[in-house]
Amino acid sequence: MKDRSVAGGGGLQGEVRVPGDKSVSHRALILGALAEGETVVEGLSSGADVGSTKTCLEALGVEISGAAPSVRVRGRGLGGLKAPAGDLDAGNSGTTMRLMAGVLAGHPFSARFTGDESLTRRPMKRVAEPLRAMGAAIALSEAGTAPMTVTGGALKAIEYALPMASAQVKSAVLLAGLHAKGETAVVEPAATRDHTERMLAAFGVRVGIHGLRVSLDGGSRLKATKVLIPGDPSSAAFWVVAATLAPGSELAVRGVGANPTRTGYLSVLARMGADIHREPARGEGGESVEDLIVSSSDLSGVEVSAGEVPGLIDEVPILALAAALAKGESRFEGLGELRHKESDRLAGIASLLTSFGASARVEGDDLCISGVKTLKAAMVDSLGDHRLAMTGYIAGVLARGDSGVMDAGCAEISYPTFYDDFNARRGA
Ligand code: S3P
């Protein structure tokens, strides 16, 4: 896919709005499909991953009209999806495959999920195990990866202690639980993003939340509603870090999701000394949004504990770049889950930063970074991972000289207009 060259230098000025939140967008389409009536979605992500969820739902008989950011989903009611005529292609999207597996576990037919080369390397046993315990038959490769065939039917409710902090697995079990008999509960080892719970409540489902235990009753019907999707904090993080590190920047990032399960990156940057003014959050449906006003500033090294990681899991690449240009040492603990993302992101981050002349090493599941004053120009490989592509591009902006990112086009997974939006706000 397309490579990108990038010249170093120049601050960021003006205002920007990031695309709709990817996680919330998947859930809006899925819950809309399971609801009774027509769900109106505003602010849907135009990224390719959400496109994969849309295509899978259409193959299951769901009518979705309009195009991102404004779509309407004609709900088929709980258990109302139709058997697909062929494979369901989840593309690069783990969220599509895992959440939809939960939904299809409650439908009395077989469906086979496929995905691209990256997705067919990612672990699917983590969803297969609880869904099998509920009564679905799930076939995987010997390595526990896709293609994954889900044969659903009558499910029984379970109480499931999640072995890892994963919002995707939590959501798969809850979505299956809607179709099960009795109360399904998930107990998390640490709080993860709670968009499924919030949106289920917005669709009229009673969700019990007691500490880290989330529960719902099978057979709860969903009522169509209007969903306003906030700007994606994971996309905003690229802007916030770039404006912090590029001298002479003054940038407003507007309408960013302020859900506390997603804003861990802002707390880390504040500890590093970043100058980020958070304008008071305002409500938008079950989610709230805020404006972030960022001015460039010097940063110091930071310690990020394993307990904080679920709240900033997708922002680690760009936070690691911030650490590479901070004064002193930084340590991010407990990053093992990053090995199972769109690439082995832990190795990918260390190799990307090292190419730019920073000192980054992996110690067990931890990432240790010694800050440098300047980055040198480099040509880096995104490994087909959208978050590494955008991190590499920003590193190129901050480096001296001309850099490049190979296979940079994968940014379309979450942020199709990233490079154009970025260059439109760059000063000379
Ligand atoms: C997501 C959950 C996280 C995150 C992913 C989106 C979701 O994955 O990394 O980008 O929408 O639920 P895990 O559940 O695998 O941690």
Residues whose N, C-alpha, C, O or C-beta is under 5 A from the ligand:
A	BS01	S3P	S23 T95 A165 S166 A167 Q168 V169 I313 D314
